[in-house]
């Protein structure tokens, strides 16, 4: 059995991955709040932004954490098409969940459907990303821990969507995003603790890209997207702020005496 190390760079990758999860969650929640206060094309655009932020944040969290993943006795490579597919799955499935909440007439049913869809999508992204790992040996999973990780993902997704429906103040969104970041990180590491590897020493080269060749630059790019989009959302006025500004600019009419 190969020894698994989930933090080859110490606390750097766990802390940085948690930060990515929190940023994605905070941005997604703020965009969903903006969407629920908008109509028509504006609502759709805010929901797309929310889905891309949450999906990108979760994916970036996963693969930043994977930068610190190592197995004794073997190198690790990543299948590029499968890794990209895991990102697409994350964004598409989160979009389905967010739009279910954004347009659902029955809030309770939409919340349950959206939470289940998004949670299963997050878990699918995680295990699809793990399927992209290439090493010398066999990867096995503890089914109990796998099931627990999926349950955590569904609960975390449902809680995030509930927060988007019921929380609007910036302070509350910040606290909710910290909790959601912890939940997503817990799901990831629960899934990672389910992994065991039976190493088969081999001198043959592994196919795929190293984490630094592919995962690192892609994660940096997506992280930059999250930061820039966060700045845009922070500077964009809310519907209430626009109404207040419009009211202040209306001329005051009265009857002179």
DOKOL-247519 format. One record per residue (C-alpha): x, y, z; residue number from 1. Coordinates in pm, 1 decimal, always signed. Example, Ala and Ser with C-alpha at 12.3 -4.5 7.8 and 13.67 -1.06 7.14 Angstrom:
2
rec px: +1230.0 | py: -450.0 | pz: +780.0 | num: 1 $
rec px: +1367.0 | py: -106.0 | pz: +714.0 | num: 2 $
END
This chain:
257
rec px: +0.0 | py: +0.0 | pz: +0.0 | num: 1 $
rec px: +127.5 | py: +344.3 | pz: -88.4 | num: 2 $
rec px: +136.7 | py: +610.8 | pz: +182.2 | num: 3 $
rec px: -97.7 | py: +897.5 | pz: +95.3 | num: 4 $
rec px: -1.2 | py: +1252.5 | pz: +183.9 | num: 5 $
rec px: -279.2 | py: +1510.2 | pz: +151.2 | num: 6 $
rec px: -60.8 | py: +1809.7 | pz: +239.4 | num: 7 $
rec px: +280.9 | py: +1773.4 | pz: +81.8 | num: 8 $
rec px: +321.7 | py: +2153.7 | pz: +104.2 | num: 9 $
rec px: +205.0 | py: +2168.1 | pz: +465.7 | num: 10 $
rec px: -93.1 | py: +2386.8 | pz: +547.5 | num: 11 $
rec px: -54.9 | py: +2595.9 | pz: +230.8 | num: 12 $
rec px: -283.9 | py: +2395.0 | pz: +0.8 | num: 13 $
rec px: -558.8 | py: +2320.0 | pz: +259.0 | num: 14 $
rec px: -579.3 | py: +2686.7 | pz: +363.2 | num: 15 $
rec px: -563.9 | py: +2819.1 | pz: +6.8 | num: 16 $
rec px: -823.6 | py: +2567.0 | pz: -114.3 | num: 17 $
rec px: -1054.9 | py: +2666.3 | pz: +173.6 | num: 18 $
rec px: -1013.9 | py: +3031.8 | pz: +74.5 | num: 19 $
rec px: -1111.3 | py: +2947.8 | pz: -285.8 | num: 20 $
rec px: -1421.8 | py: +2763.0 | pz: -164.9 | num: 21 $
rec px: -1522.8 | py: +3059.9 | pz: +52.7 | num: 22 $
rec px: -1471.2 | py: +3313.4 | pz: -226.5 | num: 23 $
rec px: -1674.3 | py: +3105.7 | pz: -470.9 | num: 24 $
rec px: -1952.8 | py: +3058.0 | pz: -216.0 | num: 25 $
rec px: -1963.0 | py: +3426.8 | pz: -119.3 | num: 26 $
rec px: -1969.0 | py: +3539.7 | pz: -480.8 | num: 27 $
rec px: -2235.4 | py: +3283.9 | pz: -570.6 | num: 28 $
rec px: -2455.2 | py: +3387.3 | pz: -278.7 | num: 29 $
rec px: -2426.3 | py: +3757.2 | pz: -358.6 | num: 30 $
rec px: -2508.7 | py: +3695.4 | pz: -725.0 | num: 31 $
rec px: -2808.8 | py: +3480.3 | pz: -632.8 | num: 32 $
rec px: -2935.7 | py: +3754.0 | pz: -400.6 | num: 33 $
rec px: -2900.0 | py: +4002.5 | pz: -688.2 | num: 34 $
rec px: -3081.2 | py: +3760.4 | pz: -920.3 | num: 35 $
rec px: -3378.5 | py: +3718.5 | pz: -686.5 | num: 36 $
rec px: -3412.5 | py: +4096.4 | pz: -678.1 | num: 37 $
rec px: -3407.0 | py: +4123.8 | pz: -1058.1 | num: 38 $
rec px: -3631.1 | py: +4018.9 | pz: -1346.1 | num: 39 $
rec px: -3595.1 | py: +3914.9 | pz: -1708.3 | num: 40 $
rec px: -3248.8 | py: +3907.8 | pz: -1863.3 | num: 41 $
rec px: -3084.9 | py: +4056.9 | pz: -1553.8 | num: 42 $
rec px: -3204.0 | py: +3765.8 | pz: -1338.7 | num: 43 $
rec px: -3076.8 | py: +3512.7 | pz: -1591.1 | num: 44 $
rec px: -2736.2 | py: +3682.9 | pz: -1614.0 | num: 45 $
rec px: -2696.9 | py: +3699.8 | pz: -1236.1 | num: 46 $
rec px: -2789.0 | py: +3332.2 | pz: -1206.6 | num: 47 $
rec px: -2532.3 | py: +3238.5 | pz: -1472.5 | num: 48 $
rec px: -2269.9 | py: +3437.4 | pz: -1283.5 | num: 49 $
rec px: -2368.6 | py: +3272.1 | pz: -954.8 | num: 50 $
rec px: -2347.6 | py: +2923.0 | pz: -1106.3 | num: 51 $
rec px: -2011.1 | py: +2986.9 | pz: -1269.0 | num: 52 $
rec px: -1875.6 | py: +3133.0 | pz: -943.6 | num: 53 $
rec px: -1990.7 | py: +2844.3 | pz: -724.5 | num: 54 $
rec px: -1886.8 | py: +2578.0 | pz: -977.4 | num: 55 $
rec px: -1550.8 | py: +2739.8 | pz: -1042.5 | num: 56 $
rec px: -1488.9 | py: +2793.3 | pz: -670.5 | num: 57 $
rec px: -1561.6 | py: +2429.7 | pz: -588.2 | num: 58 $
rec px: -1346.9 | py: +2300.8 | pz: -874.6 | num: 59 $
rec px: -1058.7 | py: +2534.4 | pz: -783.9 | num: 60 $
rec px: -1086.4 | py: +2427.4 | pz: -419.1 | num: 61 $
rec px: -1062.2 | py: +2061.1 | pz: -520.4 | num: 62 $
rec px: -760.9 | py: +2092.5 | pz: -746.5 | num: 63 $
rec px: -571.3 | py: +2340.8 | pz: -529.6 | num: 64 $
rec px: -605.4 | py: +2079.7 | pz: -255.1 | num: 65 $
rec px: -488.6 | py: +1815.4 | pz: -505.0 | num: 66 $
rec px: -165.5 | py: +2011.8 | pz: -556.2 | num: 67 $
rec px: -72.3 | py: +1884.7 | pz: -212.3 | num: 68 $
rec px: -170.3 | py: +1523.8 | pz: -282.2 | num: 69 $
rec px: +108.2 | py: +1268.4 | pz: -310.1 | num: 70 $
rec px: +151.1 | py: +890.8 | pz: -297.8 | num: 71 $
rec px: +479.1 | py: +730.1 | pz: -192.5 | num: 72 $
rec px: +635.8 | py: +506.0 | pz: -454.5 | num: 73 $
rec px: +473.4 | py: +660.9 | pz: -760.8 | num: 74 $
rec px: +449.7 | py: +981.8 | pz: -957.8 | num: 75 $
rec px: +110.2 | py: +1137.9 | pz: -1029.5 | num: 76 $
rec px: -22.2 | py: +1270.3 | pz: -1356.5 | num: 77 $
rec px: -362.0 | py: +1407.5 | pz: -1461.3 | num: 78 $
rec px: -568.8 | py: +1323.1 | pz: -1766.4 | num: 79 $
rec px: -631.1 | py: +1666.0 | pz: -1921.7 | num: 80 $
rec px: -967.3 | py: +1600.1 | pz: -2098.5 | num: 81 $
rec px: -1117.3 | py: +1436.4 | pz: -1787.3 | num: 82 $
rec px: -996.0 | py: +1721.1 | pz: -1567.5 | num: 83 $
rec px: -1156.4 | py: +1980.3 | pz: -1795.5 | num: 84 $
rec px: -1473.8 | py: +1769.4 | pz: -1810.2 | num: 85 $
rec px: -1491.4 | py: +1777.1 | pz: -1429.9 | num: 86 $
rec px: -1491.6 | py: +2159.2 | pz: -1445.7 | num: 87 $
rec px: -1768.8 | py: +2158.7 | pz: -1706.4 | num: 88 $
rec px: -1974.4 | py: +1915.6 | pz: -1496.0 | num: 89 $
rec px: -1932.7 | py: +2136.1 | pz: -1188.5 | num: 90 $
rec px: -2056.7 | py: +2450.2 | pz: -1364.5 | num: 91 $
rec px: -2340.2 | py: +2280.7 | pz: -1558.2 | num: 92 $
rec px: -2485.4 | py: +2091.9 | pz: -1261.7 | num: 93 $
rec px: -2455.2 | py: +2388.0 | pz: -1026.2 | num: 94 $
rec px: -2633.6 | py: +2594.7 | pz: -1295.1 | num: 95 $
rec px: -2922.6 | py: +2348.6 | pz: -1289.2 | num: 96 $
rec px: -2952.1 | py: +2379.3 | pz: -911.8 | num: 97 $
rec px: -2922.7 | py: +2758.8 | pz: -905.9 | num: 98 $
rec px: -3177.8 | py: +2806.9 | pz: -1185.2 | num: 99 $
rec px: -3418.5 | py: +2568.5 | pz: -1010.8 | num: 100 $
rec px: -3408.3 | py: +2798.9 | pz: -709.0 | num: 101 $
rec px: -3404.2 | py: +3119.6 | pz: -913.4 | num: 102 $
rec px: -3715.2 | py: +3032.5 | pz: -1115.9 | num: 103 $
rec px: -3895.6 | py: +2779.3 | pz: -896.0 | num: 104 $
rec px: -4242.8 | py: +2886.0 | pz: -784.9 | num: 105 $
rec px: -4251.5 | py: +2645.9 | pz: -491.9 | num: 106 $
rec px: -3949.1 | py: +2755.7 | pz: -288.4 | num: 107 $
rec px: -3942.0 | py: +2442.6 | pz: -71.7 | num: 108 $
rec px: -3953.2 | py: +2199.5 | pz: -362.7 | num: 109 $
rec px: -3705.9 | py: +2407.5 | pz: -564.1 | num: 110 $
rec px: -3466.9 | py: +2412.4 | pz: -267.3 | num: 111 $
rec px: -3476.6 | py: +2034.4 | pz: -224.3 | num: 112 $
rec px: -3440.6 | py: +1969.7 | pz: -597.6 | num: 113 $
rec px: -3166.8 | py: +2228.5 | pz: -637.7 | num: 114 $
rec px: -2976.4 | py: +2106.5 | pz: -331.1 | num: 115 $
rec px: -2991.7 | py: +1743.0 | pz: -441.4 | num: 116 $
rec px: -2891.0 | py: +1824.5 | pz: -799.2 | num: 117 $
rec px: -2608.0 | py: +2054.8 | pz: -697.8 | num: 118 $
rec px: -2479.6 | py: +1821.4 | pz: -425.0 | num: 119 $
rec px: -2469.2 | py: +1519.4 | pz: -653.1 | num: 120 $
rec px: -2302.6 | py: +1737.8 | pz: -916.1 | num: 121 $
rec px: -2034.2 | py: +1850.5 | pz: -672.0 | num: 122 $
rec px: -1966.9 | py: +1490.0 | pz: -572.3 | num: 123 $
rec px: -1958.0 | py: +1388.4 | pz: -940.1 | num: 124 $
rec px: -1704.3 | py: +1663.0 | pz: -1008.7 | num: 125 $
rec px: -1488.0 | py: +1537.5 | pz: -721.0 | num: 126 $
rec px: -1484.5 | py: +1174.3 | pz: -827.0 | num: 127 $
rec px: -1452.6 | py: +1260.0 | pz: -1195.7 | num: 128 $
rec px: -1150.2 | py: +1467.1 | pz: -1100.2 | num: 129 $
rec px: -1014.0 | py: +1170.4 | pz: -906.5 | num: 130 $
rec px: -1073.7 | py: +946.9 | pz: -1211.2 | num: 131 $
rec px: -836.4 | py: +1180.3 | pz: -1397.5 | num: 132 $
rec px: -550.5 | py: +1084.2 | pz: -1163.6 | num: 133 $
rec px: -289.2 | py: +861.8 | pz: -1323.5 | num: 134 $
rec px: -37.2 | py: +668.4 | pz: -1111.2 | num: 135 $
rec px: +141.8 | py: +333.6 | pz: -1092.4 | num: 136 $
rec px: -107.1 | py: +123.1 | pz: -899.4 | num: 137 $
rec px: -471.8 | py: +62.6 | pz: -822.1 | num: 138 $
rec px: -696.9 | py: +322.3 | pz: -657.4 | num: 139 $
rec px: -971.2 | py: +190.5 | pz: -429.6 | num: 140 $
rec px: -1245.3 | py: +363.8 | pz: -231.2 | num: 141 $
rec px: -1411.6 | py: +300.2 | pz: +102.8 | num: 142 $
rec px: -1783.0 | py: +292.7 | pz: +5.6 | num: 143 $
rec px: -1897.3 | py: +420.5 | pz: +346.7 | num: 144 $
rec px: -1676.3 | py: +729.0 | pz: +327.5 | num: 145 $
rec px: -1776.4 | py: +783.4 | pz: -35.4 | num: 146 $
rec px: -2144.1 | py: +779.7 | pz: +64.1 | num: 147 $
rec px: -2068.5 | py: +1015.8 | pz: +353.0 | num: 148 $
rec px: -1890.1 | py: +1257.9 | pz: +118.1 | num: 149 $
rec px: -2191.1 | py: +1261.9 | pz: -117.0 | num: 150 $
rec px: -2424.9 | py: +1325.7 | pz: +178.2 | num: 151 $
rec px: -2205.0 | py: +1614.9 | pz: +293.9 | num: 152 $
rec px: -2210.1 | py: +1758.9 | pz: -58.6 | num: 153 $
rec px: -2591.8 | py: +1745.1 | pz: -77.5 | num: 154 $
rec px: -2636.9 | py: +1900.2 | pz: +268.3 | num: 155 $
rec px: -2380.6 | py: +2170.9 | pz: +192.1 | num: 156 $
rec px: -2541.6 | py: +2254.3 | pz: -142.2 | num: 157 $
rec px: -2890.1 | py: +2267.4 | pz: +9.8 | num: 158 $
rec px: -2766.6 | py: +2493.1 | pz: +290.7 | num: 159 $
rec px: -2596.0 | py: +2723.2 | pz: +37.8 | num: 160 $
rec px: -2912.4 | py: +2758.4 | pz: -169.0 | num: 161 $
rec px: -3120.2 | py: +2813.8 | pz: +145.6 | num: 162 $
rec px: -2879.8 | py: +3090.7 | pz: +244.1 | num: 163 $
rec px: -2917.3 | py: +3246.3 | pz: -101.4 | num: 164 $
rec px: -3295.7 | py: +3252.1 | pz: -56.6 | num: 165 $
rec px: -3302.1 | py: +3379.2 | pz: +299.6 | num: 166 $
rec px: -2987.2 | py: +3583.5 | pz: +360.3 | num: 167 $
rec px: -2922.5 | py: +3921.2 | pz: +203.0 | num: 168 $
rec px: -2701.0 | py: +4128.6 | pz: +434.7 | num: 169 $
rec px: -2326.4 | py: +4133.5 | pz: +346.8 | num: 170 $
rec px: -2223.8 | py: +4024.3 | pz: +697.3 | num: 171 $
rec px: -2462.1 | py: +3727.8 | pz: +694.4 | num: 172 $
rec px: -2343.9 | py: +3629.5 | pz: +344.9 | num: 173 $
rec px: -1982.5 | py: +3641.7 | pz: +463.9 | num: 174 $
rec px: -2056.6 | py: +3414.9 | pz: +760.5 | num: 175 $
rec px: -2257.2 | py: +3178.3 | pz: +539.7 | num: 176 $
rec px: -1972.9 | py: +3159.4 | pz: +287.0 | num: 177 $
rec px: -1723.7 | py: +3069.2 | pz: +562.6 | num: 178 $
rec px: -1952.1 | py: +2785.8 | pz: +672.8 | num: 179 $
rec px: -2005.0 | py: +2672.3 | pz: +313.8 | num: 180 $
rec px: -1631.5 | py: +2677.9 | pz: +247.9 | num: 181 $
rec px: -1579.2 | py: +2453.1 | pz: +549.2 | num: 182 $
rec px: -1854.1 | py: +2217.4 | pz: +431.2 | num: 183 $
rec px: -1710.1 | py: +2188.9 | pz: +79.3 | num: 184 $
rec px: -1360.9 | py: +2130.7 | pz: +220.5 | num: 185 $
rec px: -1501.0 | py: +1864.2 | pz: +453.3 | num: 186 $
rec px: -1664.0 | py: +1690.7 | pz: +158.1 | num: 187 $
rec px: -1335.5 | py: +1695.6 | pz: -34.0 | num: 188 $
rec px: -1120.2 | py: +1554.0 | pz: +243.6 | num: 189 $
rec px: -1382.6 | py: +1296.5 | pz: +339.9 | num: 190 $
rec px: -1369.1 | py: +1177.6 | pz: -19.6 | num: 191 $
rec px: -988.8 | py: +1179.3 | pz: -11.5 | num: 192 $
rec px: -976.0 | py: +977.6 | pz: +311.7 | num: 193 $
rec px: -1188.5 | py: +717.8 | pz: +130.4 | num: 194 $
rec px: -898.0 | py: +659.1 | pz: -107.9 | num: 195 $
rec px: -639.6 | py: +385.2 | pz: -73.3 | num: 196 $
rec px: -370.1 | py: +306.3 | pz: -329.5 | num: 197 $
rec px: -195.0 | py: -23.4 | pz: -393.0 | num: 198 $
rec px: +125.9 | py: +85.2 | pz: -565.1 | num: 199 $
rec px: +271.8 | py: -129.1 | pz: -842.3 | num: 200 $
rec px: +631.2 | py: -10.3 | pz: -904.1 | num: 201 $
rec px: +696.1 | py: +50.8 | pz: -1271.7 | num: 202 $
rec px: +952.8 | py: +227.4 | pz: -1480.9 | num: 203 $
rec px: +711.1 | py: +308.8 | pz: -1761.8 | num: 204 $
rec px: +619.5 | py: +675.5 | pz: -1805.1 | num: 205 $
rec px: +275.1 | py: +791.7 | pz: -1698.2 | num: 206 $
rec px: +45.8 | py: +961.2 | pz: -1947.1 | num: 207 $
rec px: -96.7 | py: +1301.0 | pz: -1869.2 | num: 208 $
rec px: +25.6 | py: +1629.2 | pz: -1725.5 | num: 209 $
rec px: +180.9 | py: +1701.9 | pz: -1389.4 | num: 210 $
rec px: -7.1 | py: +1918.5 | pz: -1142.8 | num: 211 $
rec px: +231.9 | py: +2209.6 | pz: -1196.6 | num: 212 $
rec px: +212.3 | py: +2181.3 | pz: -1576.3 | num: 213 $
rec px: -166.6 | py: +2189.5 | pz: -1597.3 | num: 214 $
rec px: -358.1 | py: +2210.9 | pz: -1268.3 | num: 215 $
rec px: -161.6 | py: +2500.0 | pz: -1119.7 | num: 216 $
rec px: -190.5 | py: +2745.5 | pz: -1413.1 | num: 217 $
rec px: -558.7 | py: +2659.2 | pz: -1464.7 | num: 218 $
rec px: -632.7 | py: +2704.6 | pz: -1093.6 | num: 219 $
rec px: -451.0 | py: +3039.8 | pz: -1095.0 | num: 220 $
rec px: -656.4 | py: +3150.9 | pz: -1396.0 | num: 221 $
rec px: -987.1 | py: +3048.3 | pz: -1239.8 | num: 222 $
rec px: -886.3 | py: +3202.8 | pz: -907.4 | num: 223 $
rec px: -815.6 | py: +3530.5 | pz: -1088.0 | num: 224 $
rec px: -1160.5 | py: +3508.6 | pz: -1248.3 | num: 225 $
rec px: -1318.0 | py: +3473.4 | pz: -903.7 | num: 226 $
rec px: -1131.2 | py: +3774.0 | pz: -764.8 | num: 227 $
rec px: -1212.6 | py: +3996.4 | pz: -1063.8 | num: 228 $
rec px: -1578.0 | py: +3893.6 | pz: -1067.0 | num: 229 $
rec px: -1596.5 | py: +3951.8 | pz: -690.3 | num: 230 $
rec px: -1468.2 | py: +4306.4 | pz: -742.8 | num: 231 $
rec px: -1724.7 | py: +4365.7 | pz: -1019.9 | num: 232 $
rec px: -2013.2 | py: +4239.9 | pz: -804.2 | num: 233 $
rec px: -1895.1 | py: +4441.8 | pz: -504.4 | num: 234 $
rec px: -1890.2 | py: +4760.7 | pz: -714.6 | num: 235 $
rec px: -2223.7 | py: +4693.1 | pz: -889.0 | num: 236 $
rec px: -2520.4 | py: +4863.4 | pz: -719.9 | num: 237 $
rec px: -2803.1 | py: +4645.6 | pz: -597.2 | num: 238 $
rec px: -3161.7 | py: +4696.1 | pz: -711.9 | num: 239 $
rec px: -3239.0 | py: +4873.4 | pz: -383.0 | num: 240 $
rec px: -2940.2 | py: +5104.9 | pz: -428.7 | num: 241 $
rec px: -3046.2 | py: +5186.2 | pz: -784.9 | num: 242 $
rec px: -3398.2 | py: +5267.8 | pz: -667.5 | num: 243 $
rec px: -3264.6 | py: +5492.0 | pz: -392.7 | num: 244 $
rec px: -3038.5 | py: +5670.6 | pz: -640.0 | num: 245 $
rec px: -3323.2 | py: +5717.6 | pz: -887.7 | num: 246 $
rec px: -3547.4 | py: +5855.5 | pz: -613.6 | num: 247 $
rec px: -3279.4 | py: +6100.5 | pz: -507.3 | num: 248 $
rec px: -3241.8 | py: +6226.3 | pz: -865.7 | num: 249 $
rec px: -3612.4 | py: +6283.4 | pz: -926.4 | num: 250 $
rec px: -3700.6 | py: +6653.3 | pz: -921.4 | num: 251 $
rec px: -3911.3 | py: +6762.1 | pz: -625.6 | num: 252 $
rec px: -4225.2 | py: +6940.0 | pz: -741.1 | num: 253 $
rec px: -4448.1 | py: +7146.7 | pz: -528.0 | num: 254 $
rec px: -4697.4 | py: +7433.6 | pz: -541.1 | num: 255 $
rec px: -4549.3 | py: +7773.1 | pz: -477.5 | num: 256 $
rec px: -4747.8 | py: +8012.2 | pz: -262.5 | num: 257 $
END
